[in-house]
Amino acid sequence: MIDDLLVVGGGIIGLSIADALVREGMAVRVLDSDRVASGASGAAAGMLAPLAEALVHSDSDPSLNPFLRLGLESLSRFESLAHRLRDETGIDPEFERSGLWRPVVDDDAQREALAGLARLGAAGDGIEWCQGEDLQEALPGLSEAIPGAFHSPLECHVRPPLLARGLAASLRSRGAVIEEGVSAMRVLREGDRVVGLETSAGLRRAGRVVVAAGAWTPALLEPVVATAEVPAIAPVRGQILSLSAPLPAVRGIVYARDVYCVPKRDGSWIVGATEERVGFDRRVTAEGVALLLERARALFPALESASFDRAWAGLRPVEATGWPRVGATGLEDLFVAAGHGRNGVLLAPITAERLRDVITGKRPRTSDALLDSSG
Ligand SMILES: Cc1cc2nc3c(=O)[nH]c(=O)nc-3n(C[C@H](O)[C@H](O)[C@H](O)COP(=O)(O)OP(=O)(O)OC[C@H]3O[C@@H](n4cnc5c(N)ncnc54)[C@H](O)[C@@H]3O)c2cc1C
């Protein structure tokens, strides 16, 4: 059988692309060498925080504005996506309009945050400063050493493993095939065209191939496209953990400079995340867990009596330019979507829409469909 589209990678990016193209009527097959969402996508905290994330870029970073624009556009797709998946599959991705608090530790941090806010322009209009009793009421248990926090009402979160499971169930219900435990080993070409993949389970032939294999993407592309076209993606390990009651009665995301806490619907908190360049080592280390707990307790001292549930780690696919590579390659019918770093959950819907439009010819055949403003 020849599929219309083969997608390598059952992470949030690959599944979202498959979802967009199956809804265009294509016969789609997704391969994952492990399980759906076994990579970075299953490890993520699920914050959908374009404003807070834009603020971590420096003033001189030219990607600030496109990131903000794309992040806001992508965020706007989540509510209807979550409703659709819940209605179609019974799996609720737990989309929450939680808002986000950004505590500042001293005057310098406040000045830095204000400068960042100015760079956000009109997008930052709803963000407000909070201190004193109002702050203690909004964030009970926040360390008294923290003088204040900015509140951003717009930002949200989801449960990435549920989002991935919902996408996979929806894909299957529309006739797509998802093969878990099947590794793509080599891209097959005839002349300048791609005709399928050699996999650990035999040949899979298709009209088009999308490589969305997260941190593992370069290894598949290197043998078939020019060196300059291979995205410079490296794995950056993120360790992350979950705590449960007793916890402070906080509802929004608390996003500090070196740690974040995301209160989830079941009452637990997700506390993340380290950023470590240790190759493909996915271990959870004693040092990583200790660091996260220490930083979280500096925000909320009462966390020392919280229950520790578990810790895990994932490998963020980080592109050297800071920008994901989404679009066509020099080989006809071979596409790539990878390198979303710390914002792949947030950027998944817009990535899928843009690549769908390149694949279906609604957009020019560009190698940079996220930054390309045509179409
Ligand atoms: C700790 C942590 C916290 C994060 N928090 C957030 C957050 O709050 N918000 C946010 O937006 N983003 C967050 N991220 C980033 C986000 O998780 C990633 O950007 C996103 O998941 C990348 O998705 P992906 O599909 O490209 O990669 P992955 O999820 O890594 O998926 C790639 C898949 O490809 C498969 N694969 C690899 N090689 C092959 C092969 N040869 N054949 C077949 N399959 C293959 C792998 O098994 C894997 O399942 C976080 C990441 C981490 C690690």
The ligand as an SDF file (V2000), in Angstrom:
LIG
                    3D

 53 58  0  0  0  0  0  0  0  0999 V2000
   10.8700   19.1130   30.6990 C   0  0  0  0  0  0  0  0  0  0  0  0
   10.2520   19.7850   29.5040 C   0  0  0  0  0  0  0  0  0  0  0  0
    9.2580   20.7310   29.7000 C   0  0  0  0  0  0  0  0  0  0  0  0
    8.6710   21.3500   28.5930 C   0  0  0  0  0  0  0  0  0  0  0  0
    7.6520   22.2360   28.8100 N   0  0  0  0  0  0  0  0  0  0  0  0
    7.0390   22.8150   27.7410 C   0  0  0  0  0  0  0  0  0  0  0  0
    5.9420   23.6790   27.9340 C   0  0  0  0  0  0  0  0  0  0  0  0
    5.5250   23.9150   29.0710 O   0  0  0  0  0  0  0  0  0  0  0  0
    5.3580   24.2490   26.8390 N   0  0  0  0  0  0  0  0  0  0  0  0
    5.8190   23.9930   25.5670 C   0  0  0  0  0  0  0  0  0  0  0  0
    5.2650   24.5400   24.6130 O   0  0  0  0  0  0  0  0  0  0  0  0
    6.8460   23.1520   25.3540 N   0  0  0  0  0  0  0  0  0  0  0  0
    7.4760   22.5640   26.4030 C   0  0  0  0  0  0  0  0  0  0  0  0
    8.5330   21.7310   26.2110 N   0  0  0  0  0  0  0  0  0  0  0  0
    9.0530   21.5710   24.8500 C   0  0  0  0  0  0  0  0  0  0  0  0
    8.2310   20.5630   24.0760 C   0  0  0  0  0  0  0  0  0  0  0  0
    8.0480   19.4120   24.8500 O   0  0  0  0  0  0  0  0  0  0  0  0
    8.9470   20.2110   22.7620 C   0  0  0  0  0  0  0  0  0  0  0  0
    9.2760   21.3680   22.0290 O   0  0  0  0  0  0  0  0  0  0  0  0
    8.0220   19.3470   21.8840 C   0  0  0  0  0  0  0  0  0  0  0  0
    7.4910   18.2820   22.6220 O   0  0  0  0  0  0  0  0  0  0  0  0
    8.7660   18.8130   20.6680 C   0  0  0  0  0  0  0  0  0  0  0  0
    7.8970   17.9220   20.0190 O   0  0  0  0  0  0  0  0  0  0  0  0
    8.3870   17.0060   18.8470 P   0  0  0  0  0  0  0  0  0  0  0  0
    7.2020   16.2570   18.3720 O   0  0  0  0  0  0  0  0  0  0  0  0
    9.1740   17.8120   17.8740 O   0  0  0  0  0  0  0  0  0  0  0  0
    9.4810   16.0440   19.5270 O   0  0  0  0  0  0  0  0  0  0  0  0
    9.2900   14.7470   20.4480 P   0  0  0  0  0  0  0  0  0  0  0  0
    8.1490   14.8860   21.3610 O   0  0  0  0  0  0  0  0  0  0  0  0
   10.6210   14.4690   21.0370 O   0  0  0  0  0  0  0  0  0  0  0  0
    8.8810   13.6090   19.4190 O   0  0  0  0  0  0  0  0  0  0  0  0
    9.7900   13.0320   18.5110 C   0  0  0  0  0  0  0  0  0  0  0  0
    9.3630   11.5720   18.3470 C   0  0  0  0  0  0  0  0  0  0  0  0
   10.1070   11.0220   17.2800 O   0  0  0  0  0  0  0  0  0  0  0  0
   10.3500    9.6650   17.5810 C   0  0  0  0  0  0  0  0  0  0  0  0
   11.4860    9.2490   16.7680 N   0  0  0  0  0  0  0  0  0  0  0  0
   12.7670    9.6480   16.8260 C   0  0  0  0  0  0  0  0  0  0  0  0
   13.5050    9.0540   15.8690 N   0  0  0  0  0  0  0  0  0  0  0  0
   12.6630    8.2720   15.1780 C   0  0  0  0  0  0  0  0  0  0  0  0
   12.8280    7.3910   14.0700 C   0  0  0  0  0  0  0  0  0  0  0  0
   14.0100    7.2270   13.4600 N   0  0  0  0  0  0  0  0  0  0  0  0
   11.7340    6.7010   13.6160 N   0  0  0  0  0  0  0  0  0  0  0  0
   10.5310    6.8410   14.2100 C   0  0  0  0  0  0  0  0  0  0  0  0
   10.3290    7.6710   15.2670 N   0  0  0  0  0  0  0  0  0  0  0  0
   11.3740    8.3710   15.7420 C   0  0  0  0  0  0  0  0  0  0  0  0
   10.6380    9.6650   19.0880 C   0  0  0  0  0  0  0  0  0  0  0  0
   10.3990    8.3980   19.6590 O   0  0  0  0  0  0  0  0  0  0  0  0
    9.6650   10.7290   19.5730 C   0  0  0  0  0  0  0  0  0  0  0  0
    8.4460   10.1680   20.0570 O   0  0  0  0  0  0  0  0  0  0  0  0
    9.1150   21.0600   27.2890 C   0  0  0  0  0  0  0  0  0  0  0  0
   10.1010   20.0830   27.0960 C   0  0  0  0  0  0  0  0  0  0  0  0
   10.6650   19.4460   28.1980 C   0  0  0  0  0  0  0  0  0  0  0  0
   11.7030   18.3760   27.9700 C   0  0  0  0  0  0  0  0  0  0  0  0
  1  2  1  0
  2  3  1  0
  2 52  2  0
  3  4  2  0
  4  5  1  0
  4 50  1  0
  5  6  2  0
  6  7  1  0
  6 13  1  0
  7  8  2  0
  7  9  1  0
  9 10  1  0
 10 11  2  0
 10 12  1  0
 12 13  2  0
 13 14  1  0
 14 15  1  0
 14 50  1  0
 15 16  1  0
 16 17  1  0
 16 18  1  0
 18 19  1  0
 18 20  1  0
 20 21  1  0
 20 22  1  0
 22 23  1  0
 23 24  1  0
 24 25  2  0
 24 26  1  0
 24 27  1  0
 27 28  1  0
 28 29  2  0
 28 30  1  0
 28 31  1  0
 31 32  1  0
 32 33  1  0
 33 34  1  0
 33 48  1  0
 34 35  1  0
 35 36  1  0
 35 46  1  0
 36 37  1  0
 36 45  1  0
 37 38  2  0
 38 39  1  0
 39 40  1  0
 39 45  2  0
 40 41  1  0
 40 42  2  0
 42 43  1  0
 43 44  2  0
 44 45  1  0
 46 47  1  0
 46 48  1  0
 48 49  1  0
 50 51  2  0
 51 52  1  0
 52 53  1  0
M  END
$$$$
